[in-house]
Amino acid sequence: LIPPGLAPGAPPAAEACAAACRRHGLAPGRFVLYAGNLDRYQDLDRLDAAAALAPDVPFVAATHDAAGAAFGALRVVEAPPAETRALLHAAGVAVLPRRRPGGFPIKLLNYMEAARPIVAHEGVGAGLVHGETARLLPRDAGPAAWAEAVRTLLADPERAAALGRAARRHLEARHAWPRLARETLALALPRG
């Protein structure tokens, strides 16, 4: 499997991050963010249930189309891509509740680019290592485990920042386009 690539860009300006947070009533570094579509396979119902167990922690889903979103504790905001990216760079924790492996979720590349600590299920992000580049939960982890993982990271900003930096280094090492081009060409070119 050759994973997808992403060339990291410059982070959004601090004012853009602050403005996105103000627009949605969020405190920088003190909210949990899922960035992506709201399709059922994303298992956002588990994230909604986790949010209900941690009512003092804002759980936010930023999406391009919030029409028909119906969650209890998970707050859904509709945001264009630039604003979603600003929110991601301001988030305390980035989450991917999807349990089913298959493909590589591009949002994980965005989370790594933003150097956010990631909470996801084991097996969903190929190459991520529990405790090193992400906080990985078992596939059967329920809402209480999600709430605990998020609370633990928010309560330890140094550990969270270290995980985020390691995720960014992983992106730069494993998802760089030159490396991926070499791996792809090695498959296509005859040996010898």
N, C-alpha and C positions, 0 to 999 in steps of 0.2 A: 504494500500500500504506500503510495506516494501521497503525502498529505497536501492540502491546498496551501498556497502561499499568500503572504501579505507583506508588502513593503511598508514598514512603520512610517507614519507621517509625523509632522510636528504636532504637539498637543494643542488643543484649542486654547485660546487666551484665557487667562484666569477670570477676566471679566465676563467672557461668554459662559463659562461654567457657573459663575455666581448668578448671572442673569437667568440662566435656565433653571437653576435651583429656586430663585426668587419667584419665577413665573409659576412654579408648581408647589410653592410653599415648603421647600425641602431645605434642610441644613446640610451643607457640604460635609461629606465624610460620615454622615449619620443615617444614611438610608441604604436599603438593599435594592439592587436594580436587576431586572430581567429586561433585555433589549431584544425585541424580535416580534415575530408573528404570534397570534393568539390561538393558533390551531390546536386541536385536542391532543395531538401527539406530543405536544410540548409539556403535558402533565402539569399545567398551571393550577389545576384544582388542588394538588398537593402543596403548592406554594401558597395558595389562598388559605388553606387550612393551617399552614405554618404561621402565616401572618396573624391569624386569629389567636394563636397561642402566644404571640409576642406583640400585643397591641401597642406597646410603647416604641416599637421599631417600625418605621414606615417601609413597607414592601411595595415596590413600584414596578409596574410593567410599562415600559415605553415602547410604543408601536406606531407604525405609520397609519393604521386604520383601527380605531377603537370601536367602530360601529358594532353594536350587539354585545359588547363585553358585559358580562354579568358575573361579578365576583362579590364576595362579602367583604373580606378584609384586605384583599389585594387591590391596591389602587392602580387604575389604568389611566395613563396619560397618552394623548395623541401628540406626537412630535415629529417634525421633519428630521431627516437624517443628521443634519448638523447639530440640531438641538439634542437629539438622542446621544450623539457622540459627546457633547458637552456634559450631559447628565452622567454618562458612563465615566468620564474622567473625574467627576465629582462624587461618585458613589463610594460608600464605605466598603461594600461587598458586591460582587457580580455573581449572579446565580443562573444555573441552567438545570431546571428540574426534570427535564426529559430523561426517561428511564431506558428507552429502547436504543441500543446502538445501531449504527448504520450510517455510513457516510461520515463526514466530519462537520460538525456544526460551525458555520462560518462565524457565528457570534462569539465563539471561543477565541478566535483570532482577534476579534475586536476587543474582547476582555483582556487578552494578553497584551495587546498594543497599549491599552490604557494603564497597564501595570496594576490592575485591580486584583485583589485576592478573589479567587474563584471557588465557589462551592458547586459541585456537580456530582453525578452518580458515577461510580466505577464503570469503566468500559465505554463511556460516551465520548470522551476526548482522548483519542489515541496519543500516547506519549506523555500525558500528564501523570505525575507521580504524587500519591497522597503524602501530604506533609512537606513536600518539596516545592511543587509548582501549583498545587491546588489542595483544597480540602475535598477529598472524594468520599462519598457515602455509599454504602451498599445499595444495590438496586432495589431492595425491599425496604429501605429506610423510609419511615413515615414522617408526618409533619413535625412531630416532636424532635426528631433528629435534625431536621432542617432548621427549626427554630434554635436549637442548641448550637449548631454549627455557626450560624450567623451571629448569635449573641456572643459566642466565644471570640470570634474574629473582631467584632466591634469593640469588645472589652479589652482587646490587646492590640492597639494600633501598631506597635512595633512589629509584632508577629505578622499581622495582616499586611503591612508594608513589605516585609521581607518576602512573603509569599507572592505578592504582586510583582516585585522586582524579579523574582526567580521566574515567574510566568513570562515576563517580558524578555528575559534572557533566552528562555526556551523558544519563544517566537523567533527571535533574531537568529538563533542557531539552527533550528529545525525547519522553519517555514520561510527561509530566505529564498528568493527566486533563483539566484545563481545555483544554489545547492539543488533545488528541485529540478532545474533545467538539466544539470549534470545527471541526476538520477533518471530522469525521463529519457534522455539521449542514450544512456547506458542500456536501457531496455530496447531501444529502437535500432541501435547500430550493431552491425555484425561484429562478433568478437574475432580477434586475431589480426 
